[in-house]
Amino acid sequence: MKKYFLWVLALIIGSQSFAQGTTSRKAGLLWEISGKGLASPSYLFGTYHLAGKSFLDTLPNILACFNRSKTIVGEVVMDDEMEMARKMMPYMLLQNNTLDKLLTKAEFAEVDSFFVKTTGIQLSNFNGLKPAAVQVTLISFLAPKDISADNPAMDMFFQKEGKQGGKQVQGLETMEFQAGLLFNVPLDRQKEMLLQTVRESGRLVNESKELFRDYTVQNLGAVEKAFLENEDYTPEELDAMLTRRNRNWVDQIPGMMKQGPVFFAVGAGHLVGPKGLLALLKEAGYTLTPLAAR
């Protein structure tokens, strides 16, 4: 149970992914950032947090850009599993409450039945956790993925490989910030989203399969369209998860690039749209050039 729970925590690190806008179908996932006095270009790559390192083996140009970079920057610096658990657990726990009190008896039974069917674990094992933690656990089982012990998530791979190669590894935000973003949503809203995940699981599974397929063929335009039409999150939630974070990151990125070539690896949806990283960096005066990844 402990090993399983830590694995779920590792997946939670990047559960927010994509966003709004108008990106070309042919744009791809890998971009060169140049201009504005940079001595050498840096690179921006859009990841899918549940895709393994094996996907990178089909994209040799990405690894070449990675190898040319002095610094590897992700959304957060990924520690070992125990350290991730220590940092995130306080945000996941209910205070003076339990799931079986927060949910009605019928709702708890409904979620428990689906949770057991999906994970093989009884919901009572998670009774002290917030609804969002249960929802993220379900999503980690329902969403398409190909990660394993032998095929680590690409975000983790980049950072581990960077450290082993003597590169600097930095994060654009802290793990505690991401945990707050995920788990400090009002409990009534968390409950609503958990029940929606259970009751609309078929739709969510189909949409996530389509999204994963669009990612693997590097169709950012289709990824963007899917989120433009997404009605599961409010405009305020999307602003918190995406727009404000993108702006915060763009404030940090120029200083990082002045120190030498940087390889940025963040969720692919942060790249797209009028408020995405590509648009914001262009507005800041940089030249963004799509690179053929294959």
C-alpha positions as CSV (number, residue, x, y, z in Angstrom):
1,M,0.0,0.0,0.0
2,K,2.8,2.4,0.9
3,K,4.6,1.8,-2.4
4,Y,1.4,2.3,-4.3
5,F,0.6,5.5,-2.5
6,L,4.0,7.0,-3.2
7,W,3.6,6.1,-6.9
8,V,0.3,8.0,-7.0
9,L,2.1,11.0,-5.4
10,A,4.7,11.0,-8.1
11,L,1.9,11.2,-10.7
12,I,0.2,14.0,-9.0
13,I,3.2,16.3,-9.5
14,G,2.1,17.2,-13.0
15,S,-1.5,16.5,-13.3
16,Q,-2.3,20.0,-14.8
17,S,-1.5,20.0,-18.5
18,F,-3.0,21.9,-21.3
19,A,-4.7,25.2,-22.2
20,Q,-6.4,27.7,-24.6
21,G,-5.6,29.3,-28.0
22,T,-4.9,28.9,-31.7
23,T,-1.8,26.8,-32.4
24,S,-0.9,25.2,-35.7
25,R,-1.4,21.5,-36.2
26,K,2.1,21.3,-37.5
27,A,3.8,23.2,-34.7
28,G,5.2,20.2,-32.8
29,L,6.4,19.9,-29.2
30,L,10.0,21.2,-29.5
31,W,10.8,24.9,-29.9
32,E,14.0,26.9,-30.0
33,I,14.1,30.2,-28.1
34,S,16.6,32.8,-29.5
35,G,17.1,36.5,-30.1
36,K,16.9,39.4,-27.6
37,G,20.6,39.3,-27.0
38,L,20.9,35.6,-26.1
39,A,24.4,34.3,-26.7
40,S,23.0,30.9,-27.5
41,P,19.5,29.5,-28.0
42,S,17.5,27.6,-25.3
43,Y,14.8,25.0,-25.9
44,L,11.2,24.5,-24.8
45,F,9.7,21.1,-24.9
46,G,6.0,20.2,-24.1
47,T,5.7,17.0,-22.0
48,Y,2.9,14.7,-21.2
49,H,3.2,13.8,-17.6
50,L,2.1,10.2,-17.9
51,A,4.2,9.4,-21.0
52,G,7.4,7.5,-20.4
53,K,11.0,8.0,-21.6
54,S,10.5,5.5,-24.4
55,F,8.5,8.2,-26.3
56,L,11.7,10.3,-26.4
57,D,13.6,7.5,-28.0
58,T,11.6,8.2,-31.2
59,L,12.6,11.9,-31.1
60,P,16.4,12.1,-31.4
61,N,16.5,15.8,-32.0
62,I,15.0,16.4,-28.5
63,L,17.8,14.5,-26.8
64,A,20.3,16.4,-28.9
65,C,18.9,19.8,-27.7
66,F,18.8,18.4,-24.1
67,N,22.5,17.4,-24.4
68,R,23.5,20.9,-25.6
69,S,21.9,22.6,-22.6
70,K,23.6,23.5,-19.4
71,T,20.5,23.7,-17.3
72,I,17.3,21.6,-17.1
73,V,14.2,23.4,-15.9
74,G,10.9,21.7,-15.1
75,E,7.7,22.8,-13.5
76,V,9.1,21.6,-10.1
77,V,12.3,19.9,-9.0
78,M,11.4,16.3,-8.5
79,D,12.8,14.7,-5.4
80,D,12.8,11.1,-4.4
81,E,9.4,9.5,-3.6
82,M,9.7,9.9,0.2
83,E,10.5,13.6,-0.1
84,M,7.6,14.2,-2.5
85,A,5.3,12.4,0.0
86,R,6.6,14.5,2.9
87,K,6.0,17.8,1.0
88,M,2.6,17.0,-0.4
89,M,0.9,15.0,2.4
90,P,-0.1,18.0,4.5
91,Y,-2.1,19.5,1.6
92,M,-3.9,16.2,0.9
93,L,-5.2,15.5,4.4
94,L,-8.7,16.5,5.6
95,Q,-8.8,18.5,8.8
96,N,-11.3,17.5,11.4
97,N,-13.3,15.6,8.7
98,T,-13.4,12.4,6.8
99,L,-14.6,11.4,3.4
100,D,-17.5,9.3,4.8
101,K,-18.7,12.5,6.6
102,L,-18.1,14.8,3.6
103,L,-20.0,12.5,1.2
104,T,-23.5,11.2,1.9
105,K,-23.8,7.5,2.6
106,A,-25.1,6.9,-0.9
107,E,-22.3,9.0,-2.5
108,F,-19.6,7.2,-0.4
109,A,-21.0,3.9,-1.5
110,E,-21.0,5.0,-5.2
111,V,-17.5,6.3,-5.1
112,D,-16.3,3.3,-3.1
113,S,-17.8,0.8,-5.7
114,F,-16.1,2.6,-8.6
115,F,-12.8,3.1,-6.7
116,V,-12.6,-0.6,-5.9
117,K,-13.4,-1.5,-9.5
118,T,-10.8,0.9,-10.8
119,T,-7.9,0.5,-8.3
120,G,-8.7,-2.8,-6.4
121,I,-8.5,-0.8,-3.2
122,Q,-11.3,0.1,-0.8
123,L,-12.1,3.8,-0.4
124,S,-11.9,3.4,3.4
125,N,-8.1,3.3,3.0
126,F,-8.3,6.9,1.8
127,N,-10.9,8.1,4.3
128,G,-8.6,10.8,5.7
129,L,-7.8,12.3,2.3
130,K,-9.4,15.2,0.5
131,P,-11.8,14.4,-2.4
132,A,-9.2,15.9,-4.8
133,A,-6.6,13.4,-3.7
134,V,-9.1,10.6,-4.4
135,Q,-9.9,12.1,-7.8
136,V,-6.3,12.4,-8.8
137,T,-5.7,8.8,-7.8
138,L,-8.6,7.7,-10.1
139,I,-7.4,9.8,-13.0
140,S,-3.9,8.2,-12.6
141,F,-5.6,4.8,-13.2
142,L,-8.1,6.0,-15.9
143,A,-5.8,8.1,-18.1
144,P,-3.6,6.4,-20.8
145,K,0.0,6.0,-19.7
146,D,3.0,4.0,-20.4
147,I,5.3,4.7,-17.5
148,S,6.8,2.0,-15.3
149,A,9.9,1.3,-13.3
150,D,11.8,0.6,-16.5
151,N,10.1,3.5,-18.4
152,P,10.1,6.5,-16.1
153,A,8.0,9.6,-16.8
154,M,9.8,11.9,-19.2
155,D,9.8,14.8,-16.7
156,M,11.5,12.7,-14.1
157,F,13.9,11.3,-16.8
158,F,15.1,14.7,-17.9
159,Q,15.9,15.8,-14.3
160,K,17.6,12.5,-13.3
161,E,19.6,12.4,-16.5
162,G,20.5,16.1,-16.1
163,K,21.8,15.6,-12.6
164,Q,23.8,12.5,-13.6
165,G,25.3,14.6,-16.4
166,G,26.4,17.4,-14.1
167,K,23.7,19.8,-15.4
168,Q,21.9,22.3,-13.1
169,V,18.3,21.3,-12.4
170,Q,15.8,23.9,-11.4
171,G,12.0,24.3,-11.0
172,L,9.7,27.2,-12.1
173,E,7.7,26.7,-8.9
174,T,7.7,24.6,-5.7
175,M,6.0,21.3,-5.1
176,E,4.2,22.9,-2.2
177,F,2.7,25.5,-4.6
178,Q,1.5,22.8,-6.9
179,A,0.0,20.9,-4.0
180,G,-1.9,24.0,-2.9
181,L,-3.2,24.5,-6.4
182,L,-4.5,20.9,-6.4
183,F,-5.8,20.4,-2.9
184,N,-6.7,23.8,-1.5
185,V,-9.8,24.1,-3.7
186,P,-13.0,24.5,-1.6
187,L,-14.1,21.0,-0.4
188,D,-17.6,21.4,-2.0
189,R,-16.0,21.9,-5.4
190,Q,-13.6,19.0,-4.8
191,K,-16.6,16.8,-3.9
192,E,-18.4,17.9,-7.1
193,M,-15.4,17.1,-9.3
194,L,-14.8,13.7,-7.7
195,L,-18.4,12.7,-8.3
196,Q,-18.2,13.9,-11.9
197,T,-15.1,11.8,-12.4
198,V,-17.0,8.7,-11.2
199,R,-20.2,9.4,-13.0
200,E,-18.7,10.5,-16.3
201,S,-15.7,8.2,-16.3
202,G,-16.5,6.8,-19.8
203,R,-16.4,10.3,-21.4
204,L,-13.3,11.2,-19.5
205,V,-11.5,8.0,-20.5
206,N,-12.4,8.6,-24.2
207,E,-11.3,12.2,-24.1
208,S,-8.0,11.4,-22.4
209,K,-7.3,8.6,-25.0
210,E,-7.8,11.1,-27.8
211,L,-5.6,13.7,-26.0
212,F,-2.8,11.2,-25.6
213,R,-3.1,10.2,-29.2
214,D,-2.9,13.8,-30.3
215,Y,0.1,14.4,-28.1
216,T,2.0,11.4,-29.5
217,V,1.6,12.6,-33.1
218,Q,2.6,16.2,-31.9
219,N,-0.7,17.8,-32.9
220,L,-0.7,20.8,-30.6
221,G,-3.6,22.3,-32.5
222,A,-5.9,19.4,-31.6
223,V,-4.7,19.4,-28.0
224,E,-5.5,23.1,-27.8
225,K,-8.9,22.6,-29.4
226,A,-9.8,19.9,-26.8
227,F,-9.2,22.3,-24.0
228,L,-11.0,25.2,-25.6
229,E,-14.1,23.0,-25.6
230,N,-13.5,21.7,-22.1
231,E,-16.3,22.6,-19.7
232,D,-15.1,20.6,-16.7
233,Y,-13.3,23.7,-15.2
234,T,-14.5,27.2,-14.6
235,P,-12.7,30.2,-16.2
236,E,-11.3,31.1,-12.8
237,E,-9.9,27.6,-12.3
238,L,-8.2,27.6,-15.7
239,D,-6.8,31.1,-14.9
240,A,-5.3,29.7,-11.7
241,M,-4.0,26.5,-13.2
242,L,-2.7,27.9,-16.5
243,T,-2.7,31.7,-17.2
244,R,-1.2,33.0,-14.0
245,R,1.4,30.3,-13.8
246,N,2.4,30.9,-17.4
247,R,2.9,34.6,-16.6
248,N,4.9,33.8,-13.5
249,W,7.1,31.4,-15.5
250,V,7.8,34.0,-18.2
251,D,9.0,36.4,-15.6
252,Q,11.7,33.8,-14.6
253,I,12.7,32.4,-17.9
254,P,14.7,35.3,-19.3
255,G,17.1,35.4,-16.3
256,M,17.6,31.6,-16.6
257,M,18.4,31.8,-20.3
258,K,21.1,34.5,-19.7
259,Q,23.2,31.9,-17.8
260,G,23.5,29.7,-20.9
261,P,21.5,27.2,-22.9
262,V,18.4,25.9,-21.0
263,F,16.2,23.0,-21.7
264,F,12.7,23.7,-20.4
265,A,10.3,20.7,-20.0
266,V,6.8,21.6,-19.0
267,G,3.3,20.3,-19.7
268,A,2.6,20.7,-23.4
269,G,-0.6,22.8,-22.9
270,H,1.4,25.5,-21.2
271,L,2.9,26.2,-24.6
272,V,-0.3,27.0,-26.6
273,G,-2.8,29.7,-26.9
274,P,-2.7,33.5,-26.7
275,K,-1.7,33.3,-23.0
276,G,0.6,30.3,-23.4
277,L,4.4,30.4,-23.2
278,L,5.0,30.6,-26.9
279,A,2.8,33.7,-27.3
280,L,4.1,35.3,-24.1
281,L,7.8,34.8,-25.0
282,K,7.2,36.2,-28.5
283,E,5.5,39.2,-26.9
284,A,8.6,39.6,-24.7
285,G,10.7,39.9,-27.9
286,Y,12.1,36.4,-28.3
287,T,12.1,34.4,-31.6
288,L,10.3,31.0,-31.2
289,T,11.2,28.5,-33.9
290,P,9.6,25.0,-34.1
291,L,12.2,22.3,-34.5
292,A,11.6,19.0,-36.2
293,A,11.7,16.5,-33.4
294,R,11.9,13.4,-35.5
